[in-house]
Amino acid sequence: MEKEQLIEIANTEMPFGKYKGRRLIDVPEEYFLWFARKDEFPPGRLGELMAITLLIKSEGLSHLVQPLKRR
């Protein structure tokens, strides 16, 4: 994980679905687990960030990303 990825996770909004408009770090872990179980993260950068977000959340490290949010 690189700092740039963490900053993106803190500030990228979910572009679709139930949590549209929420920053990735604020989307519940269960939502990302659903994508992982189906092995269907979206292609491209968004899918990469969602997978990293799941890793961060499953390891209990969300508190490290929260301060990187832009207001």
PQR file of N, CA, C, O and H, with PARSE charges and radii, in Angstrom:
ATOM      1  N   MET A   1       0.834  -1.179   0.000 -0.4000 1.5000
ATOM      2  CA  MET A   1       0.000   0.000   0.000 -0.0000 2.0000
ATOM      3  C   MET A   1       0.878   1.241   0.000  0.5500 1.7000
ATOM      4  O   MET A   1       1.881   1.323   0.710 -0.5500 1.4000
ATOM      5  N   GLU A   2       0.479   2.184  -0.802 -0.4000 1.5000
ATOM      6  CA  GLU A   2       1.220   3.427  -0.878 -0.0000 2.0000
ATOM      7  C   GLU A   2       0.357   4.567  -0.347  0.5500 1.7000
ATOM      8  O   GLU A   2      -0.871   4.478  -0.328 -0.5500 1.4000
ATOM      9  H   GLU A   2      -0.335   2.117  -1.379  0.4000 1.0000
ATOM     10  N   LYS A   3       1.014   5.630   0.079 -0.4000 1.5000
ATOM     11  CA  LYS A   3       0.300   6.760   0.660 -0.0000 2.0000
ATOM     12  C   LYS A   3      -0.746   7.315  -0.310  0.5500 1.7000
ATOM     13  O   LYS A   3      -1.844   7.687   0.103 -0.5500 1.4000
ATOM     14  H   LYS A   3       2.012   5.703   0.063  0.4000 1.0000
ATOM     15  N   GLU A   4      -0.406   7.368  -1.586 -0.4000 1.5000
ATOM     16  CA  GLU A   4      -1.343   7.890  -2.589 -0.0000 2.0000
ATOM     17  C   GLU A   4      -2.618   7.055  -2.634  0.5500 1.7000
ATOM     18  O   GLU A   4      -3.712   7.596  -2.791 -0.5500 1.4000
ATOM     19  H   GLU A   4       0.486   7.066  -1.922  0.4000 1.0000
ATOM     20  N   GLN A   5      -2.478   5.743  -2.496 -0.4000 1.5000
ATOM     21  CA  GLN A   5      -3.650   4.864  -2.485 -0.0000 2.0000
ATOM     22  C   GLN A   5      -4.515   5.142  -1.265  0.5500 1.7000
ATOM     23  O   GLN A   5      -5.742   5.170  -1.360 -0.5500 1.4000
ATOM     24  H   GLN A   5      -1.589   5.304  -2.368  0.4000 1.0000
ATOM     25  N   LEU A   6      -3.885   5.343  -0.137 -0.4000 1.5000
ATOM     26  CA  LEU A   6      -4.637   5.623   1.093 -0.0000 2.0000
ATOM     27  C   LEU A   6      -5.390   6.943   0.982  0.5500 1.7000
ATOM     28  O   LEU A   6      -6.531   7.054   1.430 -0.5500 1.4000
ATOM     29  H   LEU A   6      -2.889   5.321  -0.059  0.4000 1.0000
ATOM     30  N   ILE A   7      -4.751   7.938   0.386 -0.4000 1.5000
ATOM     31  CA  ILE A   7      -5.411   9.233   0.188 -0.0000 2.0000
ATOM     32  C   ILE A   7      -6.606   9.067  -0.759  0.5500 1.7000
ATOM     33  O   ILE A   7      -7.666   9.651  -0.531 -0.5500 1.4000
ATOM     34  H   ILE A   7      -3.824   7.848   0.022  0.4000 1.0000
ATOM     35  N   GLU A   8      -6.434   8.280  -1.808 -0.4000 1.5000
ATOM     36  CA  GLU A   8      -7.548   8.021  -2.734 -0.0000 2.0000
ATOM     37  C   GLU A   8      -8.704   7.321  -2.030  0.5500 1.7000
ATOM     38  O   GLU A   8      -9.862   7.688  -2.226 -0.5500 1.4000
ATOM     39  H   GLU A   8      -5.573   7.806  -1.993  0.4000 1.0000
ATOM     40  N   ILE A   9      -8.400   6.325  -1.220 -0.4000 1.5000
ATOM     41  CA  ILE A   9      -9.432   5.587  -0.489 -0.0000 2.0000
ATOM     42  C   ILE A   9     -10.182   6.515   0.459  0.5500 1.7000
ATOM     43  O   ILE A   9     -11.392   6.379   0.639 -0.5500 1.4000
ATOM     44  H   ILE A   9      -7.459   6.027  -1.061  0.4000 1.0000
ATOM     45  N   ALA A  10      -9.478   7.440   1.052 -0.4000 1.5000
ATOM     46  CA  ALA A  10     -10.101   8.376   1.990 -0.0000 2.0000
ATOM     47  C   ALA A  10     -11.012   9.380   1.288  0.5500 1.7000
ATOM     48  O   ALA A  10     -11.922   9.931   1.907 -0.5500 1.4000
ATOM     49  H   ALA A  10      -8.495   7.551   0.906  0.4000 1.0000
ATOM     50  N   ASN A  11     -10.771   9.620  -0.003 -0.4000 1.5000
ATOM     51  CA  ASN A  11     -11.474  10.710  -0.677 -0.0000 2.0000
ATOM     52  C   ASN A  11     -12.285  10.321  -1.911  0.5500 1.7000
ATOM     53  O   ASN A  11     -13.033  11.149  -2.431 -0.5500 1.4000
ATOM     54  H   ASN A  11     -10.031   9.173  -0.507  0.4000 1.0000
ATOM     55  N   THR A  12     -12.159   9.096  -2.389 -0.4000 1.5000
ATOM     56  CA  THR A  12     -12.933   8.656  -3.550 -0.0000 2.0000
ATOM     57  C   THR A  12     -14.328   8.236  -3.105  0.5500 1.7000
ATOM     58  O   THR A  12     -14.489   7.456  -2.166 -0.5500 1.4000
ATOM     59  H   THR A  12     -11.552   8.423  -1.967  0.4000 1.0000
ATOM     60  N   GLU A  13     -15.330   8.767  -3.795 -0.4000 1.5000
ATOM     61  CA  GLU A  13     -16.710   8.408  -3.478 -0.0000 2.0000
ATOM     62  C   GLU A  13     -17.133   7.185  -4.281  0.5500 1.7000
ATOM     63  O   GLU A  13     -16.750   7.008  -5.437 -0.5500 1.4000
ATOM     64  H   GLU A  13     -15.200   9.400  -4.558  0.4000 1.0000
ATOM     65  N   MET A  14     -17.929   6.354  -3.635 -0.4000 1.5000
ATOM     66  CA  MET A  14     -18.506   5.190  -4.301 -0.0000 2.0000
ATOM     67  C   MET A  14     -19.417   5.717  -5.402  0.5500 1.7000
ATOM     68  O   MET A  14     -20.333   6.487  -5.112 -0.5500 1.4000
ATOM     69  H   MET A  14     -18.241   6.498  -2.695  0.4000 1.0000
ATOM     70  N   PRO A  15     -19.196   5.323  -6.669 -0.5600 1.5000
ATOM     71  CA  PRO A  15     -19.969   5.911  -7.763  0.2800 2.0000
ATOM     72  C   PRO A  15     -21.301   5.227  -8.064  0.5500 1.7000
ATOM     73  O   PRO A  15     -22.039   5.685  -8.937 -0.5500 1.4000
ATOM     74  N   PHE A  16     -21.623   4.142  -7.361 -0.4000 1.5000
ATOM     75  CA  PHE A  16     -22.853   3.414  -7.666 -0.0000 2.0000
ATOM     76  C   PHE A  16     -23.325   2.647  -6.438  0.5500 1.7000
ATOM     77  O   PHE A  16     -22.631   2.559  -5.426 -0.5500 1.4000
ATOM     78  H   PHE A  16     -21.024   3.770  -6.652  0.4000 1.0000
ATOM     79  N   GLY A  17     -24.531   2.095  -6.561 -0.4000 1.5000
ATOM     80  CA  GLY A  17     -25.044   1.173  -5.554 -0.0000 2.0000
ATOM     81  C   GLY A  17     -25.607   1.818  -4.306  0.5500 1.7000
ATOM     82  O   GLY A  17     -25.831   3.026  -4.237 -0.5500 1.4000
ATOM     83  H   GLY A  17     -25.095   2.166  -7.384  0.4000 1.0000
ATOM     84  N   LYS A  18     -25.821   0.974  -3.340 -0.4000 1.5000
ATOM     85  CA  LYS A  18     -26.450   1.348  -2.078 -0.0000 2.0000
ATOM     86  C   LYS A  18     -25.687   2.457  -1.354  0.5500 1.7000
ATOM     87  O   LYS A  18     -26.289   3.278  -0.662 -0.5500 1.4000
ATOM     88  H   LYS A  18     -25.639  -0.008  -3.397  0.4000 1.0000
ATOM     89  N   TYR A  19     -24.376   2.479  -1.510 -0.4000 1.5000
ATOM     90  CA  TYR A  19     -23.547   3.442  -0.794 -0.0000 2.0000
ATOM     91  C   TYR A  19     -22.989   4.526  -1.706  0.5500 1.7000
ATOM     92  O   TYR A  19     -21.955   5.124  -1.407 -0.5500 1.4000
ATOM     93  H   TYR A  19     -23.887   1.811  -2.071  0.4000 1.0000
ATOM     94  N   LYS A  20     -23.670   4.778  -2.815 -0.4000 1.5000
ATOM     95  CA  LYS A  20     -23.254   5.817  -3.755 -0.0000 2.0000
ATOM     96  C   LYS A  20     -23.092   7.148  -3.017  0.5500 1.7000
ATOM     97  O   LYS A  20     -23.959   7.556  -2.245 -0.5500 1.4000
ATOM     98  H   LYS A  20     -24.510   4.293  -3.058  0.4000 1.0000
ATOM     99  N   GLY A  21     -21.968   7.808  -3.270 -0.4000 1.5000
ATOM    100  CA  GLY A  21     -21.710   9.105  -2.652 -0.0000 2.0000
ATOM    101  C   GLY A  21     -20.901   9.029  -1.371  0.5500 1.7000
ATOM    102  O   GLY A  21     -20.366  10.044  -0.924 -0.5500 1.4000
ATOM    103  H   GLY A  21     -21.264   7.476  -3.897  0.4000 1.0000
ATOM    104  N   ARG A  22     -20.796   7.854  -0.770 -0.4000 1.5000
ATOM    105  CA  ARG A  22     -19.964   7.709   0.432 -0.0000 2.0000
ATOM    106  C   ARG A  22     -18.520   7.472   0.028  0.5500 1.7000
ATOM    107  O   ARG A  22     -18.242   6.824  -0.981 -0.5500 1.4000
ATOM    108  H   ARG A  22     -21.230   7.030  -1.133  0.4000 1.0000
ATOM    109  N   ARG A  23     -17.618   7.998   0.816 -0.4000 1.5000
ATOM    110  CA  ARG A  23     -16.204   7.734   0.561 -0.0000 2.0000
ATOM    111  C   ARG A  23     -15.925   6.263   0.818  0.5500 1.7000
ATOM    112  O   ARG A  23     -16.539   5.652   1.693 -0.5500 1.4000
ATOM    113  H   ARG A  23     -17.844   8.525   1.635  0.4000 1.0000
ATOM    114  N   LEU A  24     -15.005   5.701   0.061 -0.4000 1.5000
ATOM    115  CA  LEU A  24     -14.734   4.264   0.168 -0.0000 2.0000
ATOM    116  C   LEU A  24     -14.456   3.845   1.601  0.5500 1.7000
ATOM    117  O   LEU A  24     -14.926   2.793   2.034 -0.5500 1.4000
ATOM    118  H   LEU A  24     -14.507   6.198  -0.649  0.4000 1.0000
ATOM    119  N   ILE A  25     -13.707   4.640   2.341 -0.4000 1.5000
ATOM    120  CA  ILE A  25     -13.358   4.254   3.708 -0.0000 2.0000
ATOM    121  C   ILE A  25     -14.588   4.240   4.609  0.5500 1.7000
ATOM    122  O   ILE A  25     -14.559   3.630   5.678 -0.5500 1.4000
ATOM    123  H   ILE A  25     -13.326   5.495   1.989  0.4000 1.0000
ATOM    124  N   ASP A  26     -15.665   4.902   4.197 -0.4000 1.5000
ATOM    125  CA  ASP A  26     -16.885   4.958   5.002 -0.0000 2.0000
ATOM    126  C   ASP A  26     -17.925   3.903   4.604  0.5500 1.7000
ATOM    127  O   ASP A  26     -18.966   3.783   5.250 -0.5500 1.4000
ATOM    128  H   ASP A  26     -15.688   5.397   3.329  0.4000 1.0000
ATOM    129  N   VAL A  27     -17.646   3.153   3.559 -0.4000 1.5000
ATOM    130  CA  VAL A  27     -18.548   2.088   3.125 -0.0000 2.0000
ATOM    131  C   VAL A  27     -18.326   0.880   4.044  0.5500 1.7000
ATOM    132  O   VAL A  27     -17.180   0.534   4.331 -0.5500 1.4000
ATOM    133  H   VAL A  27     -16.801   3.251   3.035  0.4000 1.0000
ATOM    134  N   PRO A  28     -19.395   0.237   4.506 -0.5600 1.5000
ATOM    135  CA  PRO A  28     -19.237  -0.919   5.411  0.2800 2.0000
ATOM    136  C   PRO A  28     -18.426  -2.060   4.788  0.5500 1.7000
ATOM    137  O   PRO A  28     -18.511  -2.325   3.588 -0.5500 1.4000
ATOM    138  N   GLU A  29     -17.658  -2.710   5.618 -0.4000 1.5000
ATOM    139  CA  GLU A  29     -16.825  -3.838   5.194 -0.0000 2.0000
ATOM    140  C   GLU A  29     -17.651  -4.916   4.498  0.5500 1.7000
ATOM    141  O   GLU A  29     -17.190  -5.520   3.529 -0.5500 1.4000
ATOM    142  H   GLU A  29     -17.589  -2.495   6.593  0.4000 1.0000
ATOM    143  N   GLU A  30     -18.856  -5.159   4.979 -0.4000 1.5000
ATOM    144  CA  GLU A  30     -19.702  -6.210   4.423 -0.0000 2.0000
ATOM    145  C   GLU A  30     -19.987  -6.000   2.934  0.5500 1.7000
ATOM    146  O   GLU A  30     -20.120  -6.964   2.180 -0.5500 1.4000
ATOM    147  H   GLU A  30     -19.230  -4.669   5.766  0.4000 1.0000
ATOM    148  N   TYR A  31     -20.077  -4.742   2.520 -0.4000 1.5000
ATOM    149  CA  TYR A  31     -20.324  -4.435   1.114 -0.0000 2.0000
ATOM    150  C   TYR A  31     -19.154  -4.907   0.253  0.5500 1.7000
ATOM    151  O   TYR A  31     -19.358  -5.490  -0.813 -0.5500 1.4000
ATOM    152  H   TYR A  31     -19.969  -3.959   3.133  0.4000 1.0000
ATOM    153  N   PHE A  32     -17.934  -4.656   0.713 -0.4000 1.5000
ATOM    154  CA  PHE A  32     -16.747  -5.094  -0.017 -0.0000 2.0000
ATOM    155  C   PHE A  32     -16.604  -6.618   0.036  0.5500 1.7000
ATOM    156  O   PHE A  32     -16.150  -7.237  -0.927 -0.5500 1.4000
ATOM    157  H   PHE A  32     -17.768  -4.183   1.578  0.4000 1.0000
ATOM    158  N   LEU A  33     -16.988  -7.209   1.153 -0.4000 1.5000
ATOM    159  CA  LEU A  33     -16.940  -8.670   1.264 -0.0000 2.0000
ATOM    160  C   LEU A  33     -17.865  -9.324   0.250  0.5500 1.7000
ATOM    161  O   LEU A  33     -17.543 -10.380  -0.295 -0.5500 1.4000
ATOM    162  H   LEU A  33     -17.356  -6.706   1.935  0.4000 1.0000
ATOM    163  N   TRP A  34     -19.001  -8.710  -0.002 -0.4000 1.5000
ATOM    164  CA  TRP A  34     -19.938  -9.241  -0.986 -0.0000 2.0000
ATOM    165  C   TRP A  34     -19.272  -9.303  -2.368  0.5500 1.7000
ATOM    166  O   TRP A  34     -19.377 -10.315  -3.060 -0.5500 1.4000
ATOM    167  H   TRP A  34     -19.263  -7.853   0.441  0.4000 1.0000
ATOM    168  N   PHE A  35     -18.597  -8.234  -2.762 -0.4000 1.5000
ATOM    169  CA  PHE A  35     -17.878  -8.224  -4.042 -0.0000 2.0000
ATOM    170  C   PHE A  35     -16.782  -9.286  -4.050  0.5500 1.7000
ATOM    171  O   PHE A  35     -16.595  -9.980  -5.049 -0.5500 1.4000
ATOM    172  H   PHE A  35     -18.512  -7.412  -2.200  0.4000 1.0000
ATOM    173  N   ALA A  36     -16.063  -9.412  -2.946 -0.4000 1.5000
ATOM    174  CA  ALA A  36     -14.960 -10.377  -2.869 -0.0000 2.0000
ATOM    175  C   ALA A  36     -15.478 -11.814  -2.981  0.5500 1.7000
ATOM    176  O   ALA A  36     -14.882 -12.638  -3.675 -0.5500 1.4000
ATOM    177  H   ALA A  36     -16.215  -8.848  -2.134  0.4000 1.0000
ATOM    178  N   ARG A  37     -16.573 -12.110  -2.306 -0.4000 1.5000
ATOM    179  CA  ARG A  37     -17.135 -13.467  -2.367 -0.0000 2.0000
ATOM    180  C   ARG A  37     -17.561 -13.831  -3.784  0.5500 1.7000
ATOM    181  O   ARG A  37     -17.419 -14.978  -4.205 -0.5500 1.4000
ATOM    182  H   ARG A  37     -17.057 -11.441  -1.742  0.4000 1.0000
ATOM    183  N   LYS A  38     -18.076 -12.867  -4.504 -0.4000 1.5000
ATOM    184  CA  LYS A  38     -18.506 -13.096  -5.878 -0.0000 2.0000
ATOM    185  C   LYS A  38     -17.332 -12.979  -6.856  0.5500 1.7000
ATOM    186  O   LYS A  38     -17.478 -13.250  -8.048 -0.5500 1.4000
ATOM    187  H   LYS A  38     -18.192 -11.934  -4.161  0.4000 1.0000
ATOM    188  N   ASP A  39     -16.174 -12.575  -6.343 -0.4000 1.5000
ATOM    189  CA  ASP A  39     -14.981 -12.354  -7.167 -0.0000 2.0000
ATOM    190  C   ASP A  39     -15.296 -11.391  -8.299  0.5500 1.7000
ATOM    191  O   ASP A  39     -14.928 -11.617  -9.452 -0.5500 1.4000
ATOM    192  H   ASP A  39     -16.055 -12.354  -5.375  0.4000 1.0000
ATOM    193  N   GLU A  40     -15.993 -10.301  -7.942 -0.4000 1.5000
ATOM    194  CA  GLU A  40     -16.469  -9.354  -8.957 -0.0000 2.0000
ATOM    195  C   GLU A  40     -16.235  -7.901  -8.577  0.5500 1.7000
ATOM    196  O   GLU A  40     -17.137  -7.075  -8.715 -0.5500 1.4000
ATOM    197  H   GLU A  40     -16.292 -10.117  -7.006  0.4000 1.0000
ATOM    198  N   PHE A  41     -15.036  -7.576  -8.101 -0.4000 1.5000
ATOM    199  CA  PHE A  41     -14.740  -6.156  -7.943 -0.0000 2.0000
ATOM    200  C   PHE A  41     -14.779  -5.533  -9.337  0.5500 1.7000
ATOM    201  O   PHE A  41     -14.422  -6.190 -10.315 -0.5500 1.4000
ATOM    202  H   PHE A  41     -14.304  -8.248  -7.989  0.4000 1.0000
ATOM    203  N   PRO A  42     -15.206  -4.278  -9.439 -0.5600 1.5000
ATOM    204  CA  PRO A  42     -15.227  -3.632 -10.755  0.2800 2.0000
ATOM    205  C   PRO A  42     -13.817  -3.611 -11.360  0.5500 1.7000
ATOM    206  O   PRO A  42     -12.826  -3.625 -10.632 -0.5500 1.4000
ATOM    207  N   PRO A  43     -13.736  -3.578 -12.672 -0.5600 1.5000
ATOM    208  CA  PRO A  43     -12.421  -3.519 -13.303  0.2800 2.0000
ATOM    209  C   PRO A  43     -11.762  -2.155 -13.080  0.5500 1.7000
ATOM    210  O   PRO A  43     -12.442  -1.170 -12.791 -0.5500 1.4000
ATOM    211  N   GLY A  44     -10.469  -2.107 -13.214 -0.4000 1.5000
ATOM    212  CA  GLY A  44      -9.749  -0.845 -13.161 -0.0000 2.0000
ATOM    213  C   GLY A  44      -9.431  -0.356 -11.765  0.5500 1.7000
ATOM    214  O   GLY A  44      -9.409  -1.111 -10.793 -0.5500 1.4000
ATOM    215  H   GLY A  44      -9.917  -2.906 -13.449  0.4000 1.0000
ATOM    216  N   ARG A  45      -9.188   0.934 -11.711 -0.4000 1.5000
ATOM    217  CA  ARG A  45      -8.717   1.581 -10.475 -0.0000 2.0000
ATOM    218  C   ARG A  45      -9.723   1.435  -9.340  0.5500 1.7000
ATOM    219  O   ARG A  45      -9.332   1.156  -8.206 -0.5500 1.4000
ATOM    220  H   ARG A  45      -9.206   1.548 -12.501  0.4000 1.0000
ATOM    221  N   LEU A  46     -11.002   1.616  -9.621 -0.4000 1.5000
ATOM    222  CA  LEU A  46     -12.008   1.508  -8.564 -0.0000 2.0000
ATOM    223  C   LEU A  46     -11.963   0.134  -7.910  0.5500 1.7000
ATOM    224  O   LEU A  46     -11.986   0.035  -6.683 -0.5500 1.4000
ATOM    225  H   LEU A  46     -11.320   1.841 -10.542  0.4000 1.0000
ATOM    226  N   GLY A  47     -11.901  -0.913  -8.698 -0.4000 1.5000
ATOM    227  CA  GLY A  47     -11.826  -2.267  -8.154 -0.0000 2.0000
ATOM    228  C   GLY A  47     -10.591  -2.472  -7.289  0.5500 1.7000
ATOM    229  O   GLY A  47     -10.659  -3.110  -6.238 -0.5500 1.4000
ATOM    230  H   GLY A  47     -11.882  -0.832  -9.695  0.4000 1.0000
ATOM    231  N   GLU A  48      -9.462  -1.930  -7.736 -0.4000 1.5000
ATOM    232  CA  GLU A  48      -8.230  -2.014  -6.948 -0.0000 2.0000
ATOM    233  C   GLU A  48      -8.405  -1.330  -5.600  0.5500 1.7000
ATOM    234  O   GLU A  48      -8.044  -1.881  -4.560 -0.5500 1.4000
ATOM    235  H   GLU A  48      -9.407  -1.412  -8.589  0.4000 1.0000
ATOM    236  N   LEU A  49      -8.962  -0.125  -5.630 -0.4000 1.5000
ATOM    237  CA  LEU A  49      -9.152   0.628  -4.379 -0.0000 2.0000
ATOM    238  C   LEU A  49     -10.148  -0.075  -3.455  0.5500 1.7000
ATOM    239  O   LEU A  49      -9.969  -0.077  -2.237 -0.5500 1.4000
ATOM    240  H   LEU A  49      -9.255   0.323  -6.475  0.4000 1.0000
ATOM    241  N   MET A  50     -11.186  -0.667  -4.025 -0.4000 1.5000
ATOM    242  CA  MET A  50     -12.157  -1.390  -3.202 -0.0000 2.0000
ATOM    243  C   MET A  50     -11.505  -2.596  -2.530  0.5500 1.7000
ATOM    244  O   MET A  50     -11.766  -2.869  -1.359 -0.5500 1.4000
ATOM    245  H   MET A  50     -11.331  -0.665  -5.015  0.4000 1.0000
ATOM    246  N   ALA A  51     -10.661  -3.315  -3.262 -0.4000 1.5000
ATOM    247  CA  ALA A  51      -9.971  -4.473  -2.687 -0.0000 2.0000
ATOM    248  C   ALA A  51      -9.015  -4.053  -1.578  0.5500 1.7000
ATOM    249  O   ALA A  51      -8.923  -4.721  -0.549 -0.5500 1.4000
ATOM    250  H   ALA A  51     -10.449  -3.093  -4.214  0.4000 1.0000
ATOM    251  N   ILE A  52      -8.309  -2.957  -1.782 -0.4000 1.5000
ATOM    252  CA  ILE A  52      -7.396  -2.455  -0.740 -0.0000 2.0000
ATOM    253  C   ILE A  52      -8.189  -1.988   0.469  0.5500 1.7000
ATOM    254  O   ILE A  52      -7.779  -2.207   1.609 -0.5500 1.4000
ATOM    255  H   ILE A  52      -8.383  -2.414  -2.618  0.4000 1.0000
ATOM    256  N   THR A  53      -9.323  -1.346   0.222 -0.4000 1.5000
ATOM    257  CA  THR A  53     -10.171  -0.893   1.325 -0.0000 2.0000
ATOM    258  C   THR A  53     -10.640  -2.083   2.159  0.5500 1.7000
ATOM    259  O   THR A  53     -10.654  -2.013   3.388 -0.5500 1.4000
ATOM    260  H   THR A  53      -9.656  -1.168  -0.704  0.4000 1.0000
ATOM    261  N   LEU A  54     -11.018  -3.157   1.505 -0.4000 1.5000
ATOM    262  CA  LEU A  54     -11.423  -4.363   2.229 -0.0000 2.0000
ATOM    263  C   LEU A  54     -10.277  -4.865   3.102  0.5500 1.7000
ATOM    264  O   LEU A  54     -10.494  -5.229   4.258 -0.5500 1.4000
ATOM    265  H   LEU A  54     -11.006  -3.214   0.507  0.4000 1.0000
ATOM    266  N   LEU A  55      -9.082  -4.887   2.572 -0.4000 1.5000
ATOM    267  CA  LEU A  55      -7.920  -5.315   3.349 -0.0000 2.0000
ATOM    268  C   LEU A  55      -7.710  -4.418   4.567  0.5500 1.7000
ATOM    269  O   LEU A  55      -7.474  -4.907   5.671 -0.5500 1.4000
ATOM    270  H   LEU A  55      -8.906  -4.591   1.634  0.4000 1.0000
ATOM    271  N   ILE A  56      -7.796  -3.123   4.363 -0.4000 1.5000
ATOM    272  CA  ILE A  56      -7.628  -2.162   5.466 -0.0000 2.0000
ATOM    273  C   ILE A  56      -8.677  -2.407   6.543  0.5500 1.7000
ATOM    274  O   ILE A  56      -8.355  -2.459   7.731 -0.5500 1.4000
ATOM    275  H   ILE A  56      -7.988  -2.726   3.466  0.4000 1.0000
ATOM    276  N   LYS A  57      -9.921  -2.555   6.129 -0.4000 1.5000
ATOM    277  CA  LYS A  57     -11.008  -2.753   7.084 -0.0000 2.0000
ATOM    278  C   LYS A  57     -10.890  -4.090   7.807  0.5500 1.7000
ATOM    279  O   LYS A  57     -11.118  -4.163   9.014 -0.5500 1.4000
ATOM    280  H   LYS A  57     -10.182  -2.512   5.164  0.4000 1.0000
ATOM    281  N   SER A  58     -10.538  -5.141   7.086 -0.4000 1.5000
ATOM    282  CA  SER A  58     -10.455  -6.463   7.715 -0.0000 2.0000
ATOM    283  C   SER A  58      -9.293  -6.553   8.707  0.5500 1.7000
ATOM    284  O   SER A  58      -9.313  -7.380   9.619 -0.5500 1.4000
ATOM    285  H   SER A  58     -10.352  -5.082   6.106  0.4000 1.0000
ATOM    286  N   GLU A  59      -8.291  -5.707   8.526 -0.4000 1.5000
ATOM    287  CA  GLU A  59      -7.159  -5.676   9.451 -0.0000 2.0000
ATOM    288  C   GLU A  59      -7.351  -4.651  10.575  0.5500 1.7000
ATOM    289  O   GLU A  59      -6.476  -4.484  11.424 -0.5500 1.4000
ATOM    290  H   GLU A  59      -8.274  -5.035   7.785  0.4000 1.0000
ATOM    291  N   GLY A  60      -8.496  -3.970  10.575 -0.4000 1.5000
ATOM    292  CA  GLY A  60      -8.785  -3.003  11.627 -0.0000 2.0000
ATOM    293  C   GLY A  60      -7.959  -1.730  11.536  0.5500 1.7000
ATOM    294  O   GLY A  60      -7.630  -1.129  12.559 -0.5500 1.4000
ATOM    295  H   GLY A  60      -9.208  -4.106   9.885  0.4000 1.0000
ATOM    296  N   LEU A  61      -7.622  -1.316  10.326 -0.4000 1.5000
ATOM    297  CA  LEU A  61      -6.745  -0.157  10.145 -0.0000 2.0000
ATOM    298  C   LEU A  61      -7.453   1.082   9.600  0.5500 1.7000
ATOM    299  O   LEU A  61      -6.795   2.033   9.176 -0.5500 1.4000
ATOM    300  H   LEU A  61      -7.888  -1.804   9.495  0.4000 1.0000
ATOM    301  N   SER A  62      -8.773   1.080   9.608 -0.4000 1.5000
ATOM    302  CA  SER A  62      -9.530   2.215   9.074 -0.0000 2.0000
ATOM    303  C   SER A  62      -9.149   3.526   9.747  0.5500 1.7000
ATOM    304  O   SER A  62      -9.161   4.581   9.113 -0.5500 1.4000
ATOM    305  H   SER A  62      -9.307   0.307   9.953  0.4000 1.0000
ATOM    306  N   HIS A  63      -8.816   3.460  11.014 -0.4000 1.5000
ATOM    307  CA  HIS A  63      -8.474   4.678  11.758 -0.0000 2.0000
ATOM    308  C   HIS A  63      -7.230   5.368  11.200  0.5500 1.7000
ATOM    309  O   HIS A  63      -7.020   6.555  11.451 -0.5500 1.4000
ATOM    310  H   HIS A  63      -8.807   2.603  11.529  0.4000 1.0000
ATOM    311  N   LEU A  64      -6.416   4.649  10.458 -0.4000 1.5000
ATOM    312  CA  LEU A  64      -5.218   5.254   9.857 -0.0000 2.0000
ATOM    313  C   LEU A  64      -5.560   6.050   8.593  0.5500 1.7000
ATOM    314  O   LEU A  64      -4.816   6.949   8.201 -0.5500 1.4000
ATOM    315  H   LEU A  64      -6.586   3.685  10.255  0.4000 1.0000
ATOM    316  N   VAL A  65      -6.676   5.719   7.966 -0.4000 1.5000
ATOM    317  CA  VAL A  65      -7.075   6.375   6.730 -0.0000 2.0000
ATOM    318  C   VAL A  65      -7.967   7.583   7.013  0.5500 1.7000
ATOM    319  O   VAL A  65      -7.923   8.562   6.269 -0.5500 1.4000
ATOM    320  H   VAL A  65      -7.280   4.989   8.284  0.4000 1.0000
ATOM    321  N   GLN A  66      -8.760   7.532   8.055 -0.4000 1.5000
ATOM    322  CA  GLN A  66      -9.716   8.603   8.360 -0.0000 2.0000
ATOM    323  C   GLN A  66      -9.090   9.999   8.369  0.5500 1.7000
ATOM    324  O   GLN A  66      -9.696  10.926   7.830 -0.5500 1.4000
ATOM    325  H   GLN A  66      -8.796   6.736   8.659  0.4000 1.0000
ATOM    326  N   PRO A  67      -7.900  10.191   8.958 -0.5600 1.5000
ATOM    327  CA  PRO A  67      -7.319  11.542   8.994  0.2800 2.0000
ATOM    328  C   PRO A  67      -6.928  12.071   7.614  0.5500 1.7000
ATOM    329  O   PRO A  67      -6.643  13.261   7.483 -0.5500 1.4000
ATOM    330  N   LEU A  68      -6.906  11.240   6.600 -0.4000 1.5000
ATOM    331  CA  LEU A  68      -6.490  11.669   5.260 -0.0000 2.0000
ATOM    332  C   LEU A  68      -7.642  12.256   4.445  0.5500 1.7000
ATOM    333  O   LEU A  68      -7.440  12.692   3.312 -0.5500 1.4000
ATOM    334  H   LEU A  68      -7.137  10.273   6.706  0.4000 1.0000
ATOM    335  N   LYS A  69      -8.840  12.268   5.013 -0.4000 1.5000
ATOM    336  CA  LYS A  69     -10.002  12.829   4.307 -0.0000 2.0000
ATOM    337  C   LYS A  69      -9.831  14.318   4.113  0.5500 1.7000
ATOM    338  O   LYS A  69      -9.400  15.049   5.005 -0.5500 1.4000
ATOM    339  H   LYS A  69      -9.004  11.914   5.934  0.4000 1.0000
ATOM    340  N   ARG A  70     -10.190  14.743   2.897 -0.4000 1.5000
ATOM    341  CA  ARG A  70     -10.253  16.183   2.634 -0.0000 2.0000
ATOM    342  C   ARG A  70     -11.639  16.656   3.035  0.5500 1.7000
ATOM    343  O   ARG A  70     -12.620  15.933   2.862 -0.5500 1.4000
ATOM    344  H   ARG A  70     -10.541  14.150   2.173  0.4000 1.0000
ATOM    345  N   ARG A  71     -11.719  17.796   3.540 -0.4000 1.5000
ATOM    346  CA  ARG A  71     -13.017  18.324   3.981 -0.0000 2.0000
ATOM    347  C   ARG A  71     -13.800  18.893   2.847  0.5500 1.7000
ATOM    348  O   ARG A  71     -14.914  19.378   3.048 -0.5500 1.4000
ATOM    349  H   ARG A  71     -10.922  18.384   3.680  0.4000 1.0000
TER
END
